[in-house]
Amino acid sequence: MKTLKGSFKTITICIGFIFGIILSAQPILAQGNIHYGRLNVKPQIGAILEHNNNIFLDANNETEDTILTLRPSIAIEYMDSRPGNYFQSGYDLEFASYFKKNDNNYQKHQPFLTFGMQTPAGFFGRFSERFMKTADPYGAENNYGEGKRTARTENTLDFTFGYQFMDRYSVETLFQNFALRYRDNLDQWQDRTENIFQLGFYMRVTPSGKTSMLAEYRFTDATYDRQISSVAQDHQLGDFLVGFRFEPGAKLSGAVKLGYGSKAFDRSVDQSNNPYEDNNTWLIETNVQFQFSEITNMGFRFTRSIEGAPDMDAASYVDTTIGFDLYHQVKHKTFFKSGLAWTNSDYRDENPGIPNKYFNLYTIYLGLDYNIQEWLKAGFKYSYDTKTASHSRWYDTAEYTNNKLVVEVNAMF
């Protein structure tokens, strides 16, 4: 209890200090965005103060700390008068400082570039690249490194080409290159390169053009660059999806996709001479926002996919997530937010002699956002996470409970 009271006191002092700095700059910030014709320059800075009762996500020895994170960023954007023609570039930074365990301090650098072109004849192209360098403790997309400071870089390169015809139909092709690299030798067995090709067909089905039927095929070739070639976890994924896409501007936005996917390994056995097992399962990629009214918005997501495992004892797992989010305007400048989610990580193709393995992660959060000025926003959020394991073998290494209280201030030019 004393620790919790002390943390609240620290949070109050730091947030007051942050507010003082930002409010002292009000005459400058209140001037609005920086424009040069159609070119916009958008600098902003955010300050986040978090009290976390279990920073290492440990099952038995919880370590609490308070973390101050500063997030400056700048974006340069050009929007042409013709739809589909744009340019955007920028740099997102993150500096995290732990009050006690300052060995966990980290930086995150994220430069990005994106642009698009569209011709009157209906041909279009899009390009984007985003680079990320960090040593944060939040893990990669497969949760490898979660709970510990892990130095890594990621680079994602996208090319999209397409053609719209008859004011109703469109065909799109996507090529994506993703590269993940770890700095520590102990982590480099997870270094991975993915080359993704996707072909999609879309047909508008409403007079407004906001709703389209879709069919997509996606092929992924994944290579683990630092693993021994003869036993590496290299594989290919083949996913076929059908569904609907909802454009922004209507009550419903997002996409609903359902399909079937397969995973085939390049090698027959792993480093322990156990056989790799090819996988296949149904897939779903649903992420939609529904505008109930002018003041209430609800989000729903339901995803299921085959992922590459962060463990040596299993080469893949099936990840399923269901979640809801609510955003409601309480008063003119005050907004209530809440949500809950469940994620199941099912390692269904286990090596002989290893117990059935799966994890469940439950998350709930609630908070408030307040628009102090058009250029200045603040908010707080409390979240609770708990992870459970299917077998006692992982009780002490994978299970945890985590409580976080976050206060945030964000200022924009």
C-alpha positions as CSV (number, residue, x, y, z in Angstrom):
1,M,0.0,0.0,0.0
2,K,2.9,2.4,0.8
3,T,4.4,1.6,-2.6
4,L,1.1,2.3,-4.3
5,K,0.6,5.7,-2.5
6,G,4.2,6.7,-3.3
7,S,3.6,5.9,-7.0
8,F,0.5,8.0,-7.1
9,K,2.4,10.9,-5.5
10,T,5.2,10.5,-8.1
11,I,2.7,10.4,-10.9
12,T,0.9,13.5,-9.7
13,I,4.2,15.5,-9.4
14,C,5.4,14.4,-12.9
15,I,2.1,15.1,-14.6
16,G,2.0,18.5,-13.0
17,F,5.4,19.2,-14.3
18,I,4.5,18.1,-17.8
19,F,1.4,20.2,-17.9
20,G,3.4,23.2,-16.8
21,I,5.8,22.8,-19.7
22,I,3.1,22.3,-22.3
23,L,0.8,25.1,-21.1
24,S,3.7,27.5,-21.0
25,A,4.0,26.9,-24.8
26,Q,0.3,27.5,-25.4
27,P,0.8,30.8,-27.5
28,I,2.9,28.8,-30.0
29,L,1.0,25.5,-30.0
30,A,-2.4,27.2,-30.4
31,Q,-1.4,28.7,-33.7
32,G,-2.5,25.5,-35.5
33,N,-0.9,23.3,-38.2
34,I,2.0,24.5,-40.3
35,H,0.9,24.8,-44.0
36,Y,2.9,25.5,-47.2
37,G,0.2,25.3,-49.8
38,R,-0.9,21.7,-49.8
39,L,2.1,20.7,-47.8
40,N,1.4,20.2,-44.1
41,V,4.0,19.9,-41.3
42,K,2.7,18.2,-38.2
43,P,5.0,18.1,-35.1
44,Q,3.6,16.8,-31.8
45,I,4.8,15.5,-28.5
46,G,3.3,13.1,-26.0
47,A,4.2,12.4,-22.4
48,I,3.1,9.2,-20.7
49,L,3.5,8.2,-17.0
50,E,2.8,4.6,-16.1
51,H,2.8,2.7,-12.9
52,N,3.4,-1.0,-13.6
53,N,3.2,-3.6,-10.8
54,N,5.0,-6.3,-12.8
55,I,7.4,-4.9,-15.3
56,F,9.1,-8.3,-16.0
57,L,5.8,-10.2,-16.3
58,D,7.0,-12.7,-13.7
59,A,4.8,-15.4,-12.2
60,N,6.2,-15.2,-8.7
61,N,8.6,-12.2,-8.2
62,E,6.6,-9.2,-9.2
63,T,8.7,-6.0,-9.6
64,E,6.9,-2.7,-9.7
65,D,8.2,0.5,-11.2
66,T,7.1,3.9,-12.6
67,I,8.0,4.7,-16.2
68,L,8.1,8.1,-17.9
69,T,7.9,8.0,-21.7
70,L,8.3,10.9,-24.0
71,R,7.1,10.6,-27.6
72,P,8.0,13.4,-29.9
73,S,7.2,13.0,-33.6
74,I,7.0,15.0,-36.9
75,A,5.2,14.2,-40.1
76,I,5.3,16.0,-43.5
77,E,2.3,15.4,-45.6
78,Y,1.3,16.4,-49.2
79,M,-2.3,15.7,-50.4
80,D,-3.0,16.3,-54.1
81,S,-6.3,17.6,-55.3
82,R,-6.8,14.3,-57.1
83,P,-7.8,11.4,-54.9
84,G,-5.1,8.7,-54.4
85,N,-2.2,11.1,-55.0
86,Y,-0.3,11.8,-51.7
87,F,3.0,11.8,-50.0
88,Q,3.9,11.4,-46.3
89,S,7.1,11.1,-44.4
90,G,8.0,11.4,-40.8
91,Y,9.9,10.3,-37.7
92,D,8.4,8.9,-34.5
93,L,10.6,8.8,-31.4
94,E,10.1,7.2,-28.0
95,F,12.3,7.7,-24.9
96,A,11.4,5.5,-21.9
97,S,12.9,6.1,-18.4
98,Y,12.3,3.7,-15.5
99,F,12.5,5.4,-12.1
100,K,14.0,2.3,-10.3
101,K,15.1,-0.3,-12.8
102,N,16.9,2.1,-15.1
103,D,18.7,-0.7,-16.8
104,N,15.4,-1.1,-18.7
105,N,15.5,2.3,-20.2
106,Y,15.1,2.2,-24.0
107,Q,14.6,4.3,-27.1
108,K,12.5,3.6,-30.1
109,H,13.2,5.1,-33.5
110,Q,10.6,4.8,-36.3
111,P,11.2,6.7,-39.6
112,F,8.6,6.1,-42.3
113,L,7.8,7.0,-45.9
114,T,4.6,6.5,-47.9
115,F,3.2,7.8,-51.2
116,G,0.5,6.9,-53.7
117,M,-0.4,7.7,-57.3
118,Q,-3.6,7.2,-59.2
119,T,-4.4,7.9,-62.9
120,P,-7.7,9.1,-64.4
121,A,-7.7,5.8,-66.3
122,G,-8.0,3.8,-63.0
123,F,-4.5,2.5,-62.5
124,F,-3.0,3.2,-59.1
125,G,0.1,2.4,-57.0
126,R,1.1,2.7,-53.4
127,F,4.5,2.4,-51.7
128,S,5.4,2.5,-48.0
129,E,8.4,1.7,-45.8
130,R,8.6,1.8,-42.1
131,F,11.8,1.1,-40.0
132,M,11.9,0.4,-36.3
133,K,14.8,0.2,-34.0
134,T,14.3,-0.4,-30.3
135,A,15.2,-2.4,-27.1
136,D,11.8,-2.2,-25.5
137,P,10.4,-5.1,-23.3
138,Y,7.1,-5.6,-25.2
139,G,8.2,-8.4,-27.5
140,A,7.9,-9.0,-31.2
141,E,4.5,-9.8,-32.9
142,N,4.9,-13.5,-31.7
143,N,5.6,-12.3,-28.2
144,Y,9.3,-13.3,-28.3
145,G,11.2,-11.2,-25.8
146,E,8.0,-10.1,-23.9
147,G,8.9,-8.9,-20.4
148,K,12.6,-8.3,-21.0
149,R,14.6,-5.6,-22.7
150,T,15.3,-7.0,-26.2
151,A,17.3,-5.1,-28.8
152,R,16.0,-5.6,-32.4
153,T,15.2,-3.9,-35.7
154,E,12.3,-4.3,-38.0
155,N,11.8,-3.1,-41.6
156,T,8.6,-3.4,-43.6
157,L,8.5,-2.5,-47.3
158,D,5.2,-2.5,-49.2
159,F,4.4,-2.2,-53.0
160,T,0.7,-2.2,-54.1
161,F,-0.5,-2.0,-57.7
162,G,-4.0,-2.1,-58.9
163,Y,-6.7,-1.2,-61.4
164,Q,-10.2,0.1,-60.9
165,F,-12.7,-0.4,-63.7
166,M,-16.4,0.1,-64.5
167,D,-16.8,2.2,-61.3
168,R,-17.4,-1.0,-59.4
169,Y,-14.5,-3.4,-59.6
170,S,-10.9,-3.3,-58.6
171,V,-7.9,-5.7,-58.7
172,E,-4.9,-5.2,-56.3
173,T,-1.6,-6.9,-56.0
174,L,0.7,-6.5,-53.0
175,F,4.3,-7.4,-52.4
176,Q,5.7,-7.0,-48.9
177,N,9.2,-7.6,-47.5
178,F,9.6,-7.9,-43.8
179,A,12.9,-8.3,-42.0
180,L,13.4,-8.8,-38.2
181,R,16.9,-8.7,-36.8
182,Y,18.1,-9.2,-33.1
183,R,21.3,-7.7,-31.7
184,D,22.0,-10.2,-29.0
185,N,23.5,-13.5,-30.1
186,L,21.1,-15.5,-27.9
187,D,18.1,-14.0,-29.7
188,Q,19.4,-14.2,-33.3
189,W,17.9,-17.7,-33.9
190,Q,14.6,-15.7,-34.2
191,D,16.0,-13.5,-37.1
192,R,13.5,-13.8,-39.9
193,T,12.8,-12.6,-43.4
194,E,9.3,-12.8,-45.0
195,N,8.3,-12.2,-48.6
196,I,4.6,-11.8,-49.0
197,F,2.6,-11.8,-52.2
198,Q,-1.2,-11.0,-52.2
199,L,-3.8,-10.8,-54.9
200,G,-7.2,-9.3,-54.2
201,F,-10.4,-8.8,-56.1
202,Y,-13.0,-6.3,-54.9
203,M,-16.6,-5.5,-56.0
204,R,-18.7,-2.6,-54.7
205,V,-22.2,-3.8,-53.7
206,T,-23.9,-0.6,-52.4
207,P,-24.9,2.5,-54.3
208,S,-22.7,4.7,-52.1
209,G,-19.7,2.5,-52.9
210,K,-18.8,2.2,-49.2
211,T,-19.2,-1.6,-49.0
212,S,-17.3,-4.1,-51.2
213,M,-17.2,-7.8,-51.4
214,L,-13.7,-9.2,-51.5
215,A,-11.6,-12.3,-52.3
216,E,-7.9,-12.4,-51.4
217,Y,-5.1,-15.0,-51.7
218,R,-1.9,-14.4,-49.7
219,F,1.4,-16.4,-50.0
220,T,4.2,-16.0,-47.5
221,D,7.7,-17.4,-47.7
222,A,9.5,-17.2,-44.4
223,T,13.2,-17.8,-43.8
224,Y,15.0,-18.0,-40.4
225,D,18.3,-16.5,-41.4
226,R,20.4,-17.6,-38.4
227,Q,19.1,-21.1,-37.8
228,I,21.0,-24.2,-39.1
229,S,19.8,-24.6,-42.6
230,S,19.1,-28.4,-42.5
231,V,16.8,-28.1,-39.5
232,A,15.5,-24.5,-39.8
233,Q,11.9,-23.5,-39.2
234,D,11.6,-22.1,-42.7
235,H,8.1,-22.4,-44.1
236,Q,5.4,-21.2,-46.5
237,L,1.9,-19.9,-45.6
238,G,-1.0,-20.0,-48.1
239,D,-4.2,-18.1,-47.0
240,F,-7.4,-17.7,-48.9
241,L,-10.0,-15.2,-47.6
242,V,-13.4,-13.9,-48.6
243,G,-15.6,-11.2,-47.0
244,F,-16.5,-7.6,-47.0
245,R,-14.6,-4.3,-46.8
246,F,-16.4,-1.2,-45.4
247,E,-14.9,2.2,-46.2
248,P,-14.8,5.1,-43.7
249,G,-17.7,7.5,-43.8
250,A,-20.6,5.2,-43.0
251,K,-21.8,3.8,-39.7
252,L,-19.7,0.6,-40.2
253,S,-16.0,0.7,-41.2
254,G,-13.3,-1.9,-41.4
255,A,-13.2,-5.4,-42.8
256,V,-14.7,-8.9,-42.2
257,K,-12.8,-11.8,-43.7
258,L,-13.1,-15.6,-43.3
259,G,-11.1,-18.2,-44.9
260,Y,-8.7,-21.1,-44.8
261,G,-4.9,-21.3,-44.3
262,S,-2.1,-23.8,-44.4
263,K,1.6,-23.9,-43.3
264,A,4.1,-26.1,-44.9
265,F,7.7,-26.5,-43.6
266,D,10.7,-26.7,-45.8
267,R,12.5,-29.2,-43.7
268,S,11.4,-32.6,-42.3
269,V,12.9,-32.5,-38.8
270,D,13.9,-29.9,-36.3
271,Q,17.2,-29.5,-34.3
272,S,16.0,-32.2,-31.9
273,N,15.3,-34.6,-34.8
274,N,11.6,-34.4,-34.1
275,P,9.4,-34.2,-37.3
276,Y,7.9,-30.9,-38.4
277,E,4.1,-31.1,-38.7
278,D,2.4,-29.1,-41.5
279,N,-0.7,-27.2,-40.3
280,N,-4.0,-26.1,-41.8
281,T,-6.9,-24.4,-40.1
282,W,-9.7,-21.9,-40.7
283,L,-8.8,-18.2,-40.5
284,I,-10.6,-15.0,-39.7
285,E,-9.5,-11.4,-40.0
286,T,-12.2,-9.1,-38.6
287,N,-11.7,-5.6,-37.3
288,V,-14.7,-3.3,-37.5
289,Q,-15.9,0.0,-36.0
290,F,-19.6,0.7,-35.6
291,Q,-20.9,4.2,-35.0
292,F,-24.0,3.6,-32.8
293,S,-24.6,7.4,-32.6
294,E,-22.8,10.7,-32.8
295,I,-21.4,10.1,-29.3
296,T,-20.9,6.3,-29.1
297,N,-18.5,4.1,-31.1
298,M,-17.9,0.4,-30.6
299,G,-15.0,-1.7,-32.0
300,F,-15.0,-5.5,-32.5
301,R,-12.0,-7.6,-33.6
302,F,-11.9,-11.4,-34.2
303,T,-8.7,-12.8,-35.6
304,R,-7.3,-16.3,-36.0
305,S,-4.0,-17.1,-37.7
306,I,-1.0,-19.5,-37.9
307,E,2.1,-17.9,-36.3
308,G,5.7,-18.8,-36.0
309,A,6.5,-19.9,-32.4
310,P,8.8,-18.0,-30.1
311,D,9.9,-21.3,-28.5
312,M,12.3,-24.1,-29.4
313,D,10.0,-26.9,-28.5
314,A,7.3,-26.1,-31.1
315,A,7.7,-24.5,-34.5
316,S,4.2,-22.8,-34.7
317,Y,1.0,-22.1,-33.0
318,V,-2.5,-20.9,-33.8
319,D,-3.4,-17.5,-32.4
320,T,-7.0,-16.5,-31.7
321,T,-8.1,-13.2,-30.4
322,I,-11.6,-11.8,-29.7
323,G,-12.0,-8.2,-28.3
324,F,-14.4,-5.4,-27.8
325,D,-13.8,-1.6,-27.4
326,L,-16.2,1.1,-26.4
327,Y,-15.7,4.9,-26.9
328,H,-18.4,7.2,-25.6
329,Q,-18.7,10.9,-25.3
330,V,-19.7,11.7,-21.7
331,K,-19.7,15.5,-22.0
332,H,-18.6,18.0,-24.7
333,K,-14.8,17.4,-24.1
334,T,-14.8,14.2,-22.0
335,F,-14.8,10.7,-23.4
336,F,-15.1,7.3,-21.7
337,K,-13.2,4.3,-23.1
338,S,-13.2,0.6,-22.1
339,G,-12.5,-2.7,-23.6
340,L,-11.8,-6.4,-23.0
341,A,-10.1,-9.1,-25.0
342,W,-9.2,-12.8,-24.9
343,T,-6.3,-14.4,-26.7
344,N,-5.6,-18.1,-27.0
345,S,-2.2,-19.3,-28.2
346,D,-2.6,-23.0,-29.1
347,Y,0.6,-25.0,-29.8
348,R,-1.4,-27.9,-31.2
349,D,1.4,-29.8,-33.0
350,E,3.7,-30.7,-30.1
351,N,6.8,-32.8,-30.1
352,P,6.5,-36.3,-28.7
353,G,6.5,-36.4,-24.9
354,I,5.6,-32.7,-24.4
355,P,2.3,-32.0,-22.6
356,N,-0.5,-30.3,-24.5
357,K,0.5,-26.7,-24.6
358,Y,-1.7,-23.5,-24.8
359,F,-2.0,-20.2,-23.1
360,N,-4.9,-17.8,-22.4
361,L,-4.5,-14.1,-22.0
362,Y,-7.3,-12.0,-20.6
363,T,-7.3,-8.2,-20.8
364,I,-9.6,-5.5,-19.5
365,Y,-9.2,-1.7,-19.5
366,L,-11.1,1.5,-18.8
367,G,-10.3,5.2,-18.8
368,L,-11.1,8.7,-19.7
369,D,-9.9,11.1,-22.4
370,Y,-10.3,14.9,-22.1
371,N,-9.8,17.4,-24.9
372,I,-8.4,20.4,-23.0
373,Q,-7.9,22.4,-26.2
374,E,-8.1,21.5,-29.9
375,W,-4.3,21.0,-29.8
376,L,-4.0,19.6,-26.3
377,K,-5.4,16.3,-25.0
378,A,-5.0,14.3,-21.8
379,G,-6.3,11.0,-20.5
380,F,-5.8,8.1,-18.1
381,K,-6.3,4.4,-18.4
382,Y,-6.2,1.4,-16.0
383,S,-5.6,-2.0,-17.5
384,Y,-5.5,-5.5,-16.1
385,D,-3.9,-8.5,-17.8
386,T,-3.6,-12.1,-16.7
387,K,-2.1,-15.0,-18.5
388,T,-2.7,-18.7,-17.7
389,A,-1.0,-21.9,-18.9
390,S,-2.5,-25.3,-19.7
391,H,0.1,-27.3,-17.8
392,S,2.2,-27.0,-14.6
393,R,5.4,-27.1,-16.8
394,W,4.8,-23.5,-17.7
395,Y,3.2,-22.2,-14.5
396,D,6.4,-20.5,-13.3
397,T,7.7,-19.3,-16.6
398,A,4.6,-18.1,-18.6
399,E,1.8,-17.2,-16.2
400,Y,1.6,-13.7,-14.8
401,T,-0.8,-10.9,-13.7
402,N,-0.1,-7.3,-14.6
403,N,-1.8,-4.0,-13.4
404,K,-1.0,-0.7,-15.2
405,L,-2.2,2.8,-14.5
406,V,-1.3,5.3,-17.3
407,V,-1.7,9.0,-17.5
408,E,-1.0,10.7,-20.8
409,V,-0.8,14.2,-22.3
410,N,-0.5,14.9,-26.0
411,A,0.2,18.3,-27.7
412,M,0.0,19.0,-31.4
413,F,0.9,22.0,-33.5
